Amino acid sequence: MKLDIRMRHVSPPAEVLADLRRRVAGAFARFGPWVRAVNITVEDINGPKGGADKQVRLRLRARAIPRIVIEHVGVETGAAVAAAVERALQTLVR
């Protein structure tokens, strides 16, 4: 599985980004033979104002099913990514 995480206008510490990569890879590990690629883009849509402004767009390519695209907006980067991953997993299982 190819995993690509991109940050736009968000600069989390390196250890947070490494933890995100590890958690996302682990979440999709059981679907290894079917999932080809997961692309995640995190963008700060509000700037430094604060609030619910971390937009996560997750694109998942798998074998024999259409592309899955999930969007989620949250306050904290890690929680927003986790919510998008959970929704993608639920969709993939269905």
C-alpha angles and dihedrals in degrees: 000000000000114000122194123177118183128185124206117192088344123101112183119180116272093251091055091051091047090050091051091051092049094047095047093047090049093049093056096037095100089057092050099129093049105037112079102176142357118199118188125186120188117193133179099224097179101045119220093333094099128218129100096338110126106106115196121195113188120190118189125190117195137166119271096002133083120264113279118221121186127182124192134171121206144153100247125044098226095047093047092051091047091052092049091048091050092051091048091051091050090050092047092051091051 
